[in-house]
Amino acid sequence: MPPAIFMVAVSIGSGNGLRNYYLHMDTGSSLTWTQCLPCRTGFPQSAPKFDPRLSDTYHVVGCDDPVCKPPRYKCVNNRCEYNIRYFDNTFIDGVLSKETFSFQDAHASHRVAIRNLFFGCTHSSNMNYHENPAGIFGMSRNPTSTVKQLATRTDGLFSYCFFPPETAHTSFLRFGHDIRTPRGGFQSTRILAYPDCEPYYLDVKDISFNGRRMRFPRGTFTRQSNGTSSFVIDSGAAVTHLTTYAFDRVEDVMKDYFRLRLNLRPVNDSSLPFRLCYKMMQGIEQELPTMTLQFRDGANYHIRQSGLFANFAGKRIFCFAMMPSNNISILGAKQQFNTWIRFDTIHNKLAFAPHDCRRDAA
């Protein structure tokens, strides 16, 4: 059971080249891109690969564009090309381009077309997707991300509410004044903005397990000068990652909880994607613990049981649905289930509230 990803529906191109695509929604990526013809190496996708020759509004970004700067971009035959490496060691190679993107409006009555958005025409990739998207919808703080390009139209605001995949099929990525405020309002915390850094960094002070603070040493989740030890929110990561030190401590507390309270011992199953797993037992749902991220400004982000654990019903096993990481901690998509998330990229604020995301689903 590969972890679920969330995708954005968007139309790219114009004329005979207009195509509808699903793109992996990624707040950690700097560039929206799709697989393009000719495609040297790539992955299967449900829609035909984008053919730039068929679109009247497609054009390649030249080397004289201010965006075309190393190390991300390089000039090859007067074209601005990219070679991007991701957190999981996957890569894409392609040509920086501009094209018309069309989005459905709030009332689903018509599409809003926006011309000359930066995007990547990817000709080579080693990615391996199960859900068959056509590429990635980049939503980071980088100027070439789609949300930053739309900021003057949206006041820098975007919002989403991820539902557990078994409960609904589609939801809405909302921009600007289309964003609603949930009953009870939002909590908010600041997004730490570092020069020339793209991710949305969060100022996490500590973690609580089942209501008790774990009292991590000061600076455990503070970004170091080399970029390590930070805590970011990233919808493109399927699950949350914690730095090895933090993960090991949380895992030890989790083991003690299940051993002392429920007399459960971990099971070893190398076919499962997670490290700490247990056999299911009757009534276990009422006994599962919770976790809270505590921010330095006083906000608290609660991760409920459904986000903290993954069930493998065929094996009658459930697992702690987080993974260790060598360098940084990441608040991933699964731990954002049933939480209304709103980004304010101009004022550097992240707002969130518990919500039944099926209510915003179609």
C-alpha positions in Angstrom: 0.0 0.0 0.0 2.0 3.0 -1.2 1.2 6.2 0.7 -1.3 8.4 -1.1 -0.4 11.6 -2.9 -2.7 14.5 -3.7 -3.0 15.9 -7.2 -4.1 19.2 -8.8 -6.3 19.3 -11.9 -5.0 21.8 -14.4 -5.2 22.5 -18.1 -1.9 23.4 -19.9 -1.5 24.9 -23.4 -3.9 26.2 -26.0 -5.4 25.4 -29.3 -4.8 21.8 -30.4 -2.2 21.5 -27.7 -4.6 22.0 -24.8 -4.4 19.1 -22.4 -5.9 18.3 -19.0 -3.5 17.0 -16.4 -3.2 15.8 -12.8 -0.1 17.1 -11.2 1.3 16.0 -7.8 0.7 18.9 -5.4 4.0 19.8 -3.7 4.6 22.8 -1.4 8.2 21.8 -1.3 8.9 22.1 -5.1 10.1 25.2 -6.8 8.8 24.4 -10.3 5.6 23.1 -11.8 6.5 20.7 -14.6 5.0 18.0 -16.8 6.5 15.3 -18.9 7.0 16.5 -22.5 7.7 15.0 -25.9 10.3 14.0 -26.8 10.6 12.0 -23.6 13.9 10.1 -23.2 13.1 8.4 -19.8 10.1 8.9 -17.6 7.2 7.2 -15.9 3.7 6.1 -17.0 1.0 8.7 -16.8 -2.8 8.6 -17.4 -2.9 11.5 -20.0 -0.8 11.8 -23.1 2.5 13.6 -22.6 2.5 17.3 -23.4 3.6 18.1 -27.0 4.8 21.7 -27.0 4.7 21.8 -30.8 0.9 21.7 -30.8 0.3 24.6 -28.5 0.1 28.2 -29.9 1.2 29.8 -26.6 4.2 27.7 -25.7 7.7 29.2 -25.8 11.1 28.3 -24.4 12.7 30.6 -21.8 16.0 32.1 -23.1 19.3 32.4 -21.4 18.8 36.2 -21.0 15.8 35.8 -18.6 16.8 36.9 -15.1 15.4 33.6 -13.7 18.0 31.6 -15.7 20.8 31.5 -13.1 22.9 28.7 -11.7 22.9 26.4 -9.9 19.3 25.4 -10.7 19.4 26.5 -14.4 22.0 26.5 -17.1 22.3 27.9 -20.6 22.4 25.3 -23.4 22.1 26.4 -27.1 20.4 29.7 -25.9 17.8 27.7 -24.0 17.4 27.7 -20.2 17.6 24.1 -19.0 17.3 22.6 -15.6 18.5 19.5 -13.7 16.6 19.3 -10.4 17.3 16.8 -7.6 14.7 16.0 -5.0 14.8 15.0 -1.3 14.4 11.3 -2.2 17.2 11.4 -4.8 14.9 11.4 -7.8 15.7 13.9 -10.6 14.2 15.7 -13.6 15.9 17.2 -16.6 14.2 19.5 -19.0 13.7 23.0 -20.5 12.4 26.0 -18.6 9.4 27.3 -20.6 6.3 29.5 -20.4 2.8 28.5 -21.2 -0.9 29.2 -20.6 -2.5 27.5 -17.5 -6.2 27.2 -17.0 -7.9 26.7 -13.6 -11.5 26.1 -12.7 -13.1 29.0 -10.9 -14.7 28.8 -7.4 -18.2 28.1 -8.9 -17.0 25.5 -11.4 -18.8 27.5 -14.1 -15.8 28.4 -16.2 -12.0 28.2 -16.4 -9.6 31.1 -15.7 -6.7 31.1 -18.2 -3.4 32.7 -17.2 -0.8 33.2 -19.8 3.0 33.1 -19.6 3.5 31.1 -16.4 6.9 29.5 -15.9 6.8 25.8 -16.0 9.2 22.9 -16.8 9.0 20.7 -19.9 10.7 17.6 -18.5 12.3 15.2 -21.0 14.0 12.9 -18.6 13.2 11.6 -15.1 13.8 8.6 -12.8 10.7 9.1 -10.8 8.3 6.2 -10.1 4.7 7.1 -9.4 1.8 4.7 -8.7 -1.0 7.2 -9.2 0.1 8.2 -12.8 0.3 12.0 -12.5 1.8 14.0 -15.4 4.3 15.8 -13.2 4.5 18.2 -10.2 2.6 21.3 -9.2 5.3 23.4 -7.6 4.1 25.5 -4.6 7.3 26.6 -2.7 8.5 30.1 -1.9 10.7 30.1 -5.1 9.7 32.9 -7.6 9.2 30.2 -10.3 6.6 28.2 -8.3 3.1 28.6 -9.5 1.7 30.0 -6.2 4.4 32.7 -6.2 3.6 33.6 -9.8 -0.1 33.9 -8.9 0.6 35.9 -5.7 -0.5 39.3 -7.1 -3.9 37.8 -8.1 -4.4 35.8 -4.9 -2.8 38.1 -2.3 -0.4 35.3 -1.6 -3.0 33.1 -0.1 -3.7 29.4 -0.8 -5.5 26.7 1.2 -6.3 23.0 1.1 -7.9 20.3 3.3 -6.6 16.7 2.8 -9.0 13.9 3.4 -8.1 10.3 4.1 -8.2 8.7 0.6 -10.8 6.1 1.6 -13.3 8.7 2.6 -13.6 10.9 -0.6 -12.3 11.4 -4.1 -11.7 15.1 -4.8 -11.4 18.3 -2.9 -10.4 21.9 -3.7 -7.1 23.9 -3.8 -8.3 27.4 -3.0 -6.7 30.7 -3.7 -7.2 34.3 -2.4 -10.6 35.3 -1.3 -12.1 31.9 -2.2 -10.7 30.6 1.1 -13.2 30.1 3.8 -12.7 30.4 7.5 -13.7 27.2 9.4 -16.1 27.4 12.3 -14.0 28.1 15.4 -11.4 29.9 13.4 -7.7 29.1 12.7 -4.7 28.8 14.9 -1.7 30.4 13.2 2.1 30.3 13.5 4.8 32.0 11.6 6.7 30.7 8.6 10.4 31.3 9.0 11.7 33.0 5.9 15.4 32.6 5.2 17.2 34.3 2.3 17.3 32.1 -0.9 15.5 29.3 0.9 12.4 27.8 -0.8 10.7 25.5 1.8 8.1 26.7 4.3 10.1 26.4 7.6 8.2 26.1 10.9 9.4 27.2 14.3 8.8 23.9 16.2 9.9 24.1 19.9 8.9 20.6 21.2 6.7 17.6 20.6 4.1 16.2 23.0 3.2 12.6 23.1 -0.4 11.9 24.3 -0.5 15.3 26.1 3.0 15.1 27.7 5.9 17.2 26.5 8.9 15.2 25.5 11.2 18.2 26.3 13.6 18.0 23.3 16.7 20.0 23.8 16.5 23.6 22.7 17.5 23.9 19.0 16.6 20.3 18.1 14.3 21.6 15.3 16.1 24.9 14.6 17.6 25.3 11.1 21.4 25.2 11.2 23.6 27.2 8.8 24.0 24.2 6.6 20.2 23.7 6.4 20.0 20.7 8.6 17.8 20.1 11.8 15.0 22.3 10.4 11.3 21.5 10.4 9.3 22.2 7.1 5.8 21.5 5.9 5.6 19.7 2.6 2.5 18.4 1.0 4.7 16.5 -1.5 6.1 14.2 1.2 3.6 11.4 1.7 4.3 11.1 5.4 6.1 13.0 8.1 9.9 12.5 8.6 11.7 13.3 11.8 15.5 13.7 12.1 17.0 10.4 13.3 17.6 11.7 16.9 14.0 12.9 17.2 12.5 9.8 15.5 14.4 7.4 17.8 13.1 9.3 20.9 9.5 9.3 19.7 9.8 5.6 18.7 11.1 4.7 22.2 8.2 6.5 23.9 5.8 4.8 21.5 7.3 1.3 22.3 7.0 2.0 26.0 3.4 3.1 25.6 2.2 0.0 23.8 4.3 -2.3 26.0 3.2 -0.9 29.4 -0.4 0.0 28.5 -1.4 -2.8 26.1 1.3 -5.4 26.5 2.1 -5.2 22.8 5.4 -6.0 21.2 6.5 -4.8 17.7 6.3 -7.2 14.8 8.9 -7.6 12.1 7.7 -7.5 8.5 10.1 -6.2 5.9 7.4 -5.9 3.3 5.9 -2.9 5.2 7.1 0.7 4.5 7.3 1.7 8.2 9.7 0.7 11.0 7.5 0.3 14.0 4.4 -2.0 13.6 2.0 -4.0 15.8 -0.6 -6.6 15.4 -4.2 -5.3 15.6 -6.3 -6.2 18.5 -10.0 -5.6 19.3 -10.7 -2.0 20.5 -7.2 -0.8 19.7 -8.6 2.4 18.0 -9.7 3.8 21.4 -6.2 3.2 22.9 -4.1 4.8 20.2 -2.1 7.8 21.4 -1.9 11.3 19.8 1.0 13.7 19.1 1.3 17.5 19.1 3.8 19.8 17.5 4.3 22.8 19.8 5.4 26.0 18.1 7.5 28.6 19.8 4.8 31.3 19.4 2.3 29.2 21.4 0.3 27.5 18.6 -0.2 23.7 18.8 -0.6 21.4 15.8 -2.5 18.2 16.9 -1.9 15.0 15.0 -4.8 12.6 15.7 -4.7 8.8 15.6 -5.8 8.6 12.0 -2.8 10.7 10.9 -0.4 9.0 13.3 -0.9 5.4 12.2 -1.4 3.5 9.0 -3.5 0.3 8.9 -2.7 -2.7 6.8 -6.0 -4.5 7.1 -4.9 -7.5 5.0 -2.2 -8.3 7.4 -4.1 -7.2 10.5 -1.2 -4.8 11.3 -0.9 -1.1 12.1 2.2 1.0 11.9 3.5 4.3 13.3 3.3 6.3 10.0 6.5 8.4 10.2 10.0 7.8 9.0 13.5 8.8 10.1 15.5 11.3 8.1 19.2 12.2 8.2 18.9 15.9 7.9 15.5 17.6 8.3 12.1 17.0 9.8 9.1 17.3 7.4 5.4 17.6 8.2 4.0 15.3 5.4 0.6 14.9 3.8 -0.8 12.0 5.9 -0.2 14.0 9.1 -2.2 16.9 7.5 -5.3 14.7 7.0 -8.5 16.4 8.3 -6.7 19.7 9.0 -7.6 22.9 7.1 -4.3 24.4 6.1 -3.9 28.0 4.9 -0.7 29.6 3.7 -0.1 33.3 3.6 3.1 33.7 1.6 3.2 37.5 1.8 2.9 37.8 5.6 4.7 34.4 6.2 1.9 32.8 8.3 0.6 29.3 8.4 -2.9 28.9 9.7 -4.6 25.5 10.5 -7.7 24.1 12.1 -9.1 20.6 12.6 -11.8 19.9 10.1 -13.7 17.0 8.5 -12.2 17.5 5.0 -15.0 15.4 3.4 -17.2 18.5 3.8 -15.0 20.3 1.3 -14.9 17.4 -1.0 -16.8 16.7 -4.2 
